[in-house]
Amino acid sequence: MFNRILICDRGEIAVRIIRACRELGVETVAVYGVADRYSRHVELADHAVCIGASPMRDSYLNIPNVIMAARTTGCEAIHPGYGGLAEKATFAEIVAENDLVFVGPPPAAIEAMGNKHEARARMREAGVPVIPGTGIVSADSPAEALDFARTNGYPVMIKAAAGGGGRGIRIAHNRDQLLAGLKAAENEAQAAFANGDVYVEAYLHEPRHIEIQILADSKGGTIHLGERECSIQTTRHQKVLEESPGATVTDRLRQRMGEAAVKAARAVDYVSAGTVECMVAADGSFYFLEMNTRIQVEHPVTELVTGLDLVGAQLRIAAGEPLGLRQRDVEFRGHAIECRIAAQDASQDFRPCSGTIERCVMPGGPGVRVDSHVYTGYEVPLFYDPLLAKVLAWGPDRETAIVRMERALDEMVLDGVTTTLPLQRRIVRNAFFRRGELSTSFMAKRWGDLSPDNGAAAALPELSDHGGR
């Protein structure tokens, strides 16, 4: 095991990694931008290094400064969290070139899954179900896209090949929308990923977004840890609430999806923790969406139902240790739900908010876990991701988990900044949610019930049926 590692991320995930390291006897070095100088991860780490000004590009995305911090503090490895560098193959390569260990998959695996179009081709070759679609198309050369839409019917989805975070996605209901959407998606993808390639795929009506957690070591061991239901998402395809097991996932479907996820991981020689995301149709058919080559925000959901420490597993795998676990050893127990509490105004299309947390009270009690980095007096900056806390509830069954979550959210206090806490309270009380009647269009269909102002429903932008990241 490592003696000391650098954590190249911030917020709650940095705190989570520090805690895992402490249990393994590993010293930690936190890095931070100026705006994070009083953040919790800076306080908890054994050492802390300011690597730049507040903006992401000057600090957490500043690769030379990150590497310099790791080398000057005597680190042996870098954990990228789930931040901006976590899925950058070039960063993983640079880490290795500097005789440091990247706590994550090999650069080749990141690269293979980073381009969604190429990943789809690899999955088809590996026998993993993929939504029918086109090759790379463009507004200047739309013939293949138009032919595909005529053959398969409208609506269709336009997606960025290098996409992520719900960016570069458009839905087209007719020819004119397809042509306009191609151009818009290209421009958005170019701005977000410096790669304007897009493709078109068939549209699934109200699918569920189900993802499979996998773990793989460098010795050839690969297992899955079951699914997480991630269908409740914002208009920008950002996940809001996750749970495991999926309310309608049968044992047979879980087995089939798990086997496909393991097959996907092996197809790219994957090592570390990763997530294979799928769309599941009403008839139970499922299709590969993408693979996230990093630890996920929602990983604690799986930890609660399996009893495994996924961050600890990442560190052990990176240190060259075997999984020490076979598929038949994985046991699922009970039901877990996670609610993301973010500094966003849900009534204003989830606009990020900043300010000072004047009063912070975190919930507790049986079956409740909170992963967070905030406290009374914490200044919420606009430079970074707005996630403030993840509230989790576990119970022996879904009904108990929901009741515990409802209690936890009612106990929680975050005064001074607009957050999604009120929205989460309304979601867990929603009758459709409680019955497990979910799809990626849940927020759009139920917004009239979820919004504190019924008139806000008209202001909510159209939400596509296809899930986000």
C-alpha positions in Angstrom: 0.0 0.0 0.0 1.1 3.6 -0.6 2.6 5.7 2.1 1.2 9.1 0.8 -1.1 10.1 -2.0 -2.3 13.4 -3.5 -6.0 14.0 -3.9 -6.7 16.0 -7.1 -10.3 17.0 -6.3 -12.3 19.0 -3.9 -15.6 18.9 -1.9 -17.2 15.9 -0.5 -15.3 13.4 -2.6 -12.0 14.7 -1.4 -13.2 14.2 2.2 -14.4 10.7 1.3 -11.0 9.8 -0.1 -9.2 11.2 2.9 -11.3 9.0 5.2 -10.6 5.9 3.2 -6.9 6.7 3.3 -6.9 7.1 7.0 -8.4 3.7 7.5 -5.7 2.2 5.3 -2.9 4.1 7.1 -2.1 6.3 4.0 -1.1 10.0 4.4 -2.9 12.5 2.2 -2.0 15.7 0.5 -4.9 18.0 -0.4 -4.6 20.5 -3.2 -6.9 23.6 -3.5 -7.7 26.8 -5.3 -7.8 30.0 -3.3 -11.6 29.9 -2.9 -11.3 26.6 -1.1 -8.7 27.6 1.4 -11.2 27.0 4.3 -12.8 23.9 2.8 -13.2 20.8 4.8 -10.8 18.6 2.8 -8.0 21.1 3.3 -8.5 20.9 7.1 -8.7 17.1 7.2 -5.8 16.2 5.0 -2.3 15.6 6.5 -0.9 18.2 4.2 -2.4 20.8 1.9 -1.0 22.8 -1.0 -2.5 25.8 -2.8 -2.0 25.2 -6.5 -3.5 28.3 -8.0 -6.2 30.9 -8.2 -9.9 30.0 -7.7 -11.0 29.2 -11.2 -10.8 25.4 -12.1 -8.4 26.0 -15.0 -5.9 27.7 -12.6 -6.1 25.1 -9.8 -7.8 21.7 -10.0 -7.3 21.5 -13.8 -3.7 22.9 -13.7 -1.8 19.7 -14.5 1.8 21.1 -14.1 0.9 22.5 -10.6 -0.8 19.2 -9.6 2.2 17.2 -10.6 4.6 19.6 -8.9 2.6 19.4 -5.7 2.7 15.6 -5.8 6.4 15.4 -6.4 7.5 18.1 -3.9 5.4 16.5 -1.1 6.7 13.0 -1.7 3.5 11.4 -2.9 3.5 8.0 -4.6 0.1 8.2 -6.3 -2.6 10.6 -7.3 -6.3 10.0 -6.8 -8.3 12.2 -9.3 -11.7 11.8 -7.5 -14.5 12.3 -10.0 -13.4 15.8 -11.1 -12.2 17.3 -14.3 -9.1 15.3 -14.7 -10.5 11.9 -13.6 -11.4 10.9 -17.2 -8.5 12.5 -19.0 -6.2 9.9 -20.5 -3.5 12.5 -21.1 -3.5 13.2 -17.4 -3.2 9.6 -16.5 -0.2 9.3 -18.9 1.5 12.4 -17.4 1.1 10.9 -13.9 2.8 7.7 -15.0 5.6 9.6 -16.8 6.4 11.3 -13.5 6.8 7.9 -11.7 3.5 8.3 -9.9 0.6 5.9 -9.8 -2.8 7.0 -11.2 -5.6 5.7 -9.0 -7.9 4.7 -11.8 -7.9 2.8 -15.0 -5.1 2.6 -17.6 -4.9 5.6 -20.1 -5.9 3.2 -23.0 -9.1 2.2 -21.2 -10.0 5.8 -20.5 -9.3 6.7 -24.1 -11.3 3.7 -25.4 -14.4 4.7 -23.4 -14.0 8.5 -23.7 -15.2 8.7 -27.3 -18.8 7.6 -27.0 -19.1 6.7 -30.7 -15.9 4.5 -30.6 -17.0 3.0 -27.4 -20.3 1.9 -29.0 -18.4 0.2 -31.8 -16.2 -1.7 -29.2 -19.3 -2.8 -27.3 -21.0 -4.1 -30.4 -17.8 -6.1 -31.1 -17.9 -7.5 -27.5 -21.5 -8.5 -27.9 -22.9 -5.8 -25.5 -26.3 -4.5 -26.7 -26.1 -0.9 -28.2 -28.9 1.4 -29.3 -29.0 1.5 -33.1 -27.4 4.7 -34.5 -25.2 6.3 -37.2 -21.6 6.9 -37.7 -20.2 10.4 -37.2 -22.4 12.9 -38.9 -22.5 16.7 -39.3 -24.7 19.6 -40.3 -22.7 19.9 -43.4 -23.0 16.2 -44.2 -26.4 15.1 -42.8 -27.3 12.4 -45.4 -26.6 9.5 -43.1 -28.5 11.1 -40.2 -31.5 11.9 -42.4 -31.5 8.4 -43.9 -31.4 6.9 -40.4 -34.3 9.0 -39.2 -36.4 8.1 -42.2 -35.7 4.4 -41.7 -36.1 4.3 -37.9 -38.6 7.1 -37.5 -38.6 10.3 -35.4 -37.8 11.3 -32.8 -34.1 10.7 -32.8 -31.3 11.6 -30.4 -28.2 13.7 -31.4 -25.2 13.1 -29.1 -21.7 14.3 -28.8 -19.1 11.6 -29.5 -16.8 13.0 -26.8 -19.8 13.9 -24.6 -20.4 13.8 -20.9 -22.5 15.6 -18.3 -25.5 15.8 -20.6 -23.8 18.3 -22.9 -24.0 18.0 -26.7 -27.4 16.2 -26.6 -30.4 17.2 -28.6 -33.7 15.5 -29.5 -35.2 16.0 -33.0 -38.9 15.3 -33.8 -38.6 16.1 -37.5 -36.2 16.9 -40.3 -35.9 20.6 -39.6 -35.2 19.9 -35.9 -32.6 17.3 -36.9 -30.7 19.7 -39.2 -30.8 22.5 -36.6 -29.9 20.1 -33.8 -26.9 18.8 -35.5 -25.4 22.3 -35.8 -26.3 23.2 -32.2 -24.9 19.9 -30.8 -21.7 20.3 -32.8 -21.2 23.8 -31.5 -21.9 22.8 -27.9 -19.6 19.8 -28.1 -16.8 21.8 -29.6 -17.0 24.3 -26.9 -17.3 21.7 -24.1 -14.9 19.0 -25.3 -12.8 20.6 -28.1 -14.4 17.9 -30.3 -17.4 18.7 -32.4 -18.1 15.2 -33.6 -21.7 14.0 -33.1 -23.8 11.0 -34.0 -27.5 10.1 -34.1 -29.2 7.2 -32.4 -32.7 5.8 -32.0 -34.9 7.4 -29.4 -36.2 5.3 -26.5 -39.6 6.4 -25.1 -39.4 6.9 -21.3 -36.5 4.4 -20.6 -35.0 3.9 -17.1 -31.4 4.9 -16.6 -29.8 1.9 -14.9 -26.0 1.7 -14.2 -23.9 -1.2 -13.2 -20.9 -0.8 -10.8 -17.8 -2.9 -11.6 -14.5 -3.5 -10.0 -11.5 -4.9 -11.8 -7.9 -5.7 -10.7 -4.7 -5.9 -12.6 -4.7 -9.7 -12.2 -7.6 -10.4 -14.5 -10.4 -10.3 -11.8 -13.5 -8.4 -12.8 -16.8 -8.4 -10.9 -20.0 -6.4 -10.8 -21.7 -5.0 -7.7 -25.2 -4.7 -9.0 -27.2 -1.8 -10.3 -28.2 1.8 -9.4 -31.4 3.4 -10.6 -30.5 6.9 -11.8 -33.6 7.9 -13.7 -34.5 11.1 -11.8 -32.5 13.8 -13.5 -32.5 17.5 -14.2 -33.2 19.2 -17.5 -29.5 19.1 -18.2 -29.4 15.3 -17.6 -27.7 15.7 -14.2 -28.7 13.0 -11.7 -30.7 14.1 -8.7 -31.5 10.9 -6.8 -30.2 7.4 -7.1 -31.1 4.1 -5.4 -30.2 0.4 -5.3 -31.6 -2.0 -6.1 -33.8 -0.7 -9.0 -37.5 -0.8 -8.1 -38.3 -2.9 -11.2 -35.0 -4.8 -11.8 -35.5 -8.5 -11.5 -32.8 -11.0 -10.5 -32.6 -12.2 -14.1 -32.2 -8.7 -15.5 -29.6 -7.8 -12.9 -27.6 -10.9 -13.9 -27.9 -10.2 -17.6 -26.8 -6.5 -17.1 -24.0 -7.5 -14.7 -22.6 -10.0 -17.2 -22.8 -7.4 -20.0 -21.0 -4.8 -17.8 -18.2 -7.3 -17.0 -17.9 -8.1 -20.7 -17.7 -4.3 -21.5 -14.9 -3.8 -18.9 -12.9 -6.8 -20.2 -13.2 -5.6 -23.7 -11.0 -2.6 -22.9 -8.8 -4.3 -20.3 -10.3 -2.2 -17.6 -8.7 -1.9 -14.1 -10.2 0.0 -11.1 -13.7 1.0 -10.2 -16.0 1.9 -13.1 -19.6 2.2 -14.1 -21.4 0.9 -17.2 -24.5 3.0 -17.8 -27.5 1.6 -19.7 -30.9 2.6 -20.9 -33.6 0.0 -20.0 -36.8 -0.1 -22.1 -40.2 -0.9 -20.8 -39.9 -4.5 -22.1 -36.8 -5.1 -20.1 -34.4 -4.8 -23.1 -31.3 -2.8 -22.2 -28.7 -0.9 -24.2 -25.2 0.4 -23.4 -25.1 4.1 -23.0 -21.5 4.8 -21.9 -18.9 3.9 -19.3 -17.7 6.2 -16.7 -14.0 5.4 -16.1 -13.9 6.8 -12.5 -15.6 6.6 -9.1 -19.1 7.9 -9.4 -20.8 10.6 -7.2 -23.4 8.0 -6.3 -20.9 5.2 -5.3 -22.1 5.2 -1.6 -25.4 3.7 -2.7 -23.6 0.6 -3.7 -21.4 0.6 -0.6 -24.5 0.6 1.6 -26.1 -2.4 -0.1 -22.9 -4.5 -0.5 -21.0 -3.5 2.6 -17.9 -2.8 0.5 -15.6 0.3 0.5 -15.3 1.2 -3.2 -12.7 4.0 -2.6 -10.6 1.6 -0.5 -10.9 -1.0 -3.2 -9.6 1.6 -5.8 -6.6 2.3 -3.6 -5.8 -1.4 -3.1 -6.2 -2.2 -6.8 -3.9 0.8 -7.7 -1.3 -0.6 -5.2 -1.3 -3.9 -7.2 -3.4 -5.9 -4.8 -6.0 -8.5 -6.1 -9.7 -8.0 -5.5 -9.9 -10.8 -3.0 -13.5 -11.2 -4.0 -15.3 -13.4 -6.5 -18.7 -12.7 -8.1 -20.3 -15.4 -6.0 -19.0 -13.6 -2.8 -21.0 -10.4 -3.6 -24.1 -10.2 -1.4 -26.8 -7.6 -1.7 -28.6 -6.5 1.5 -31.5 -4.1 1.8 -32.2 -0.9 -0.1 -30.3 2.4 -0.3 -31.3 5.8 -1.6 -29.1 8.9 -2.2 -30.4 12.5 -2.5 -28.0 15.1 -3.9 -28.2 18.4 -2.1 -26.8 21.1 -4.4 -26.5 24.9 -4.3 -29.0 25.3 -7.1 -32.3 27.0 -7.6 -34.6 24.3 -9.0 -37.3 26.9 -9.9 -34.8 28.6 -12.2 -33.7 25.6 -14.3 -31.2 24.6 -11.5 -29.2 27.8 -11.7 -26.1 27.6 -9.5 -26.2 29.7 -6.3 -23.5 31.0 -4.0 -23.4 32.6 -0.6 -22.7 31.8 3.1 -24.3 28.9 4.9 -25.6 30.6 8.0 -26.8 27.4 9.7 -25.9 23.8 8.9 -27.5 20.9 10.6 -26.8 17.4 9.2 -29.2 14.5 9.8 -28.4 11.3 11.6 -30.1 8.3 13.2 -30.5 4.7 12.1 -29.7 4.0 8.5 -28.6 7.5 7.6 -25.3 8.6 6.1 -24.2 12.0 5.0 -21.1 12.7 2.8 -20.4 16.5 2.8 -17.7 19.1 3.1 -19.8 22.1 4.3 -20.5 23.6 7.7 -22.0 26.7 9.4 -20.1 29.7 8.0 -19.0 27.9 4.8 -18.8 30.2 1.8 -20.3 28.5 -1.3 -18.2 29.6 -4.3 -19.5 29.8 -7.9 -16.2 28.5 -9.3 -17.0 24.9 -8.7 -19.6 22.1 -8.9 -22.6 23.1 -6.7 -22.9 19.8 -4.9 -23.0 20.4 -1.1 -23.9 17.1 0.4 -25.2 13.6 -0.4 -27.8 12.3 2.0 -28.2 8.5 2.1 -30.7 6.3 3.7 -30.6 2.5 4.1 -33.3 0.1 5.1 -34.1 -3.6 4.9 -36.6 -2.7 2.1 -37.4 0.2 -0.1 -40.3 1.5 2.0 -38.1 1.7 5.1 -35.4 3.4 3.2 -37.9 6.0 1.9 -39.2 6.7 5.4 -35.7 7.1 6.7 -34.8 9.4 3.9 -37.9 11.5 4.5 -37.0 11.8 8.1 -33.3 12.7 7.3 -34.3 15.4 4.8 -36.7 16.9 7.3 -34.0 17.1 9.9 -31.5 18.7 7.6 -30.9 22.4 7.7 -28.9 24.5 5.2 -29.9 28.2 5.7 -28.4 31.1 3.8 -28.1 29.6 0.3 -30.8 28.3 -2.1 -30.5 24.5 -2.4 -32.3 21.5 -3.8 -33.2 20.3 -0.3 -36.9 21.4 -0.7 -37.1 19.6 -4.0 -35.7 16.4 -2.6 -38.3 16.5 0.2 -41.1 16.7 -2.4 -39.6 13.9 -4.6 -39.5 11.4 -1.7 -43.1 12.3 -0.9 -44.3 11.9 -4.5 -46.7 9.1 -5.0 -45.2 8.0 -8.3 -41.7 7.9 -6.8 -43.0 5.8 -3.9 -44.6 3.4 -6.3 -41.3 3.1 -8.2 -42.9 4.5 -11.4 -39.7 6.1 -12.8 -38.2 7.0 -16.1 -35.8 9.6 -17.3 -38.8 11.9 -18.0 -39.9 11.7 -14.4 -38.9 15.4 -13.6 -40.6 16.7 -16.8 -43.8 14.7 -16.2 -44.1 15.4 -12.5 -42.8 18.9 -12.4 -46.2 20.3 -11.7 -46.3 18.3 -8.5 -42.6 18.8 -7.5 -42.4 22.6 -8.1 -43.4 24.8 -5.1 -45.0 27.1 -7.7 -47.3 25.2 -10.0 -46.9 27.9 -12.6 -43.2 27.0 -12.8 -44.0 23.9 -14.8 -44.4 25.9 -18.0 -40.9 27.4 -17.5 -39.2 24.0 -17.3 -37.3 23.3 -20.5 -38.1 20.1 -22.4 -36.4 17.1 -20.8 -35.4 14.3 -23.2 -36.2 10.7 -22.3 -32.5 9.7 -22.6 -30.5 9.8 -19.4 -27.5 11.8 -18.5 -24.3 11.3 -16.6 
